[in-house]
Amino acid sequence: MLKMFMEWYKKRFSDPHVVSLMAVILGLFIIIYFFNKILLPILIAIVLSYLLDSPVNFLHKRGLPRTFAVVIVLLLFIMVVFVGFMILLPLIWQQSISLITNIPNMLNFANNFLTTLPEHYPELIDVGLFDSIIQGITSRVVQTGNSLLQFSIVSLLGFVSVAINAVLVPIMMFFLLKDKTKIWAYCSKILPKNRTILDKVAAEMDMQISNYIVGNVLHIVILAICVYIPFCYFGLDYGLLLAVFVGLSVLIPYIGIIISSIPVVLIAIFQWGISPEFSYLILCYVLIQALDGNLLVPCLFSEKLNLHPLVIIVAVIVFGGLWGFWGIFFAIPLATLVKAIINAWPTPEDINNNTLAEIKAD
């Protein structure tokens, strides 16, 4: 058994370029896994830098100095974020508090509806069982709502840390956008020299991550706006909160759309019951989701990932369990990274050819 393992190891890891690739990936994994909370501002700055890199390059190609282009784009971004938070955050906060306090009323409505079911199906439904379930859920929801309110108040004590990060992140973004080439050149000096495969994988992932982040942000914004329009038109309660939730649900592939659709349907039923308004709203919602999956997503993510849906779901579960939100957010790029490593991994024949070529060169 040991001999078989050693033979497999020599075939797969005898190339120094492969060893360099695995050493760098293992080092990054250890650093991010153990220091992800400390590195959170840096990760946020890197993600936002990818988002703003395209407009900076656009202005730079039009003749503006890169530093000036970075300053313009960064100031516009900060202005948009500030105005958006000043307008949207208070509304979302108010709707969130209102929804939490109104959940017991919704459960009572569901209880009253369910108590009428035994009249129609007395042999299948036990009203006492439903009462106990609803009462248990109601008490849990009230406790959860109170805990959330207390948590939100206590979390305000961390305002100083948030304020510091709000200053540090734009500064880091400025230098990442301005000196991207210099930073990569410096990192290249401390990387192993035998890194042909690493450079190949890094170039592919740089393009994939850039397309993914820009596409994901546009996807969230466009879907949230498109969903909010019918919510606002029909007067759905908590429309803005639900629209933001539906937009953010795209971060969890396949599963997110199911999770985000449940509160939309339940709140619509609580507000209107089974009525024409409910039917029209759900019809518009389903139509928007269909257009999103068949038109918007292919347009935004023009670079085909060629990943099986099961692979994406497994990636969400695994990387989400390792790194939480950021693991879910980067689940698809990380799955693509694994695929790129597998595709770039040399076969034993390639390793032998590379060894012979290096011997001849020497």
LODO-119875 format. One record per residue (C-alpha): z, x, y; residue in one letter. Coordinates in pm, whole numbers, plus 50000, padded with zeros to 5 digits. Layout:
// residues N
ZXYa ...
***
This chain:
// residues 362
500005000050000m 500945027950240l 497765046750156k 495675015950224m 497395011350561f 496845047850656m 493145045650569e 492795014050780w 494655030851067y 492395061451058k 489265039751058k 490385018451351r 492465042051565f 490895076251518s 488905072151841d 490955085152142p 489305058852365h 490795031552144v 494225047952159v 494025049752539s 493085012852558l 495955001852335m 498455024252517a 497575009752856v 497634973652730i 500964979052552l 502434995252863g 501324966453087l 502674941052839f 506104957552831i 506274960653210i 505254924353275i 507404910352995y 510634927353106f 510074928853482f 508044897153551n 510674882553788k 510834914353993i 507034917253999l 506504880454091l 505644887254462p 503184914154352i 501524890454102l 501224863554369i 499704888654611a 497184900154346i 496164864154264v 495704855054630l 493814887454693s 491314877954424y 490984844154595l 490224859654937l 488124888854815d 484854869154820s 485074857955188p 486134893155289v 483124907955112n 480904881455273f 482014891155626l 481864928255543h 478254925255425k 477414907855754r 478364939355947g 482074934656023l 484394963855948p 486364956655632r 489734959055808t 488634933956072f 487224910855805a 490494912455611v 492514903855924v 490304873756006i 490324859555653v 494054865655607l 494964848955938l 492794818655857l 494384816155512f 497934818055652i 497064791755912m 495644767855652v 498634772655420v 501114767655704f 499454735955831v 499094722655477g 502774728455401f 503874713055731m 501854681555666i 501854677055287l 505204691255176l 507424665855358p 505294636955226l 505364649954869i 509114655754896w 509774620155020q 507594604954749q 509304626154482s 512774614454590i 511574578354610s 510044580354262l 513224595254110i 515424568354262t 513004540854158n 512724551253792i 515674529153681p 513894498753833n 510764507753641m 512754510253321l 514334476353387n 510854462253436f 509804477453104a 512944463452942n 512194428353069n 508644431452945f 509714443552604l 512314416252562t 509514390552571t 507714407152281l 510044393852006p 509014358552103e 505474367051996h 506254391751717y 509744382851587p 509194398951247e 508064432651384l 510244438951689i 514014441051719d 515074433652075v 518484450152025g 516824482851933l 514704481652249f 517764474352463d 519654504252329s 516614527052376i 515974515652733i 519654518452830q 519824553452686g 516664564152869i 517904548353193t 521214567153183s 519454599853104r 516954594953387v 519704587453637v 521584618753530q 518394639253549t 517604625353894g 521064634354021n 520754669053870s 517384673954038l 518804663754375l 521764687254333q 519434715054218f 517174709754518s 520134712454754i 521484743554586v 518004759154581s 517954758454960l 520454786954947l 517624809254827g 515754804155154f 516334840355260v 514614853654948s 511704829654999v 511394840255363a 511334877055267i 508614871055007n 506674850155259a 506474881355475v 505944906855199l 503174888455014v 500724887355312p 501424924255383i 500654933455022m 497564911355032m 496334929755341f 496504963755174f 495124950954841l 492084936455021l 491634965555261k 492134994555019d 491024979454690k 488685008454612t 491255034854705k 493965018054497i 491705016454191w 490715053054241a 494375062954255y 495165042853941c 492245059553766s 493865093653820k 496975084353624i 495055067353341l 493995086853030p 490705105453056k 489365090852732n 488965055552864r 485345045052812t 486365013252629i 489155006752880l 486725008853174d 484344985052997k 487064959452929v 488524963553281a 485154957353449a 484594925853244e 488094912753309m 487894919753682d 484874896853705m 486374870553473q 489714868953655i 488034866553995s 485794837953882n 488704820753709y 491124821954004i 488554810654262v 487214783854031g 490694771353941n 491864768354303v 488684749854404l 489034728054094h 492614718254186i 491734710254547v 488544690654472i 490064670454187l 493204662254387a 491114649954683i 488744629754463c 491644613054281v 493604606454602y 490734586654757i 490924557254507p 494724559954499f 494814555954877c 492124528854880y 493954506954628f 497344515054778g 498894530354467l 502534539654514d 503244577154526y 499474583154556g 499754617554717l 502334629754466l 500264617454172l 497064632554315a 498724666754350v 500104663553997f 496664654753859v 495124684154045g 497694708853914l 497264695353561s 494004714753527v 496144746053485l 496914733753132i 493524729752958p 492984697652757y 496694689052747i 497124686253125g 494784656853167i 496744636752909i 500124645253063i 498984637253419s 497334604253318s 500534589353173i 502454585453505p 499314572653677v 498924544553422v 502654536353410l 503104534553787i 499944513353822a 501234489053558i 504644487653725f 503034480354061q 500334455453961w 500754446953595g 497604439853396i 495514428253692s 492074434153848p 493544460954078e 494924479553777f 491584477253595s 489554489053895y 491894518353961l 491864530153599i 488064526353590l 487704548653898c 490194573553754y 488374575853421v 485034579653602l 486394608253815i 487794625853508q 484444621853329a 482544636553625l 485114664253648d 484684674653286g 480904671553270n 479804681653622l 482504698953828l 483864722653564v 480414735853455p 479494741753821c 482704760153911l 482994780553593f 479414792053563s 480534822253360e 480784808753006k 483954819152829l 482724808452484n 486274801952367l 487034775852105h 489324747652231p 491884756051960l 491974792252083v 492634780252440i 495454757052328i 497054784652120v 496734808452419a 498484783152645v 501344779452395i 501754816752326v 501364831052677f 503194801652833g 506124808852602g 506074845552701l 505614843253078w 506134806753175g 503934793653458f 501964825953499w 501334827353126g 499874792253140i 497884800353455f 496324831453300f 496084817952944a 492294816052950i 491754850653109p 494244865652864l 492454849152572a 489214862752718t 490864897152737l 491694895752366v 488094885552296k 486734913752516a 488934939252333i 487714926651996i 484074928252111n 484494963052262a 486434976751967w 484235002751797p 483365000051430t 484005029551194p 480305038351226e 480585039051606d 483645061451584i 481835085851355n 478775086451584n 480945092551892n 482785120651712t 479525137451615l 478185133851968a 481345150052114e 481105178651861i 477455184851956k 478305183552325a 481005209852278d 
***
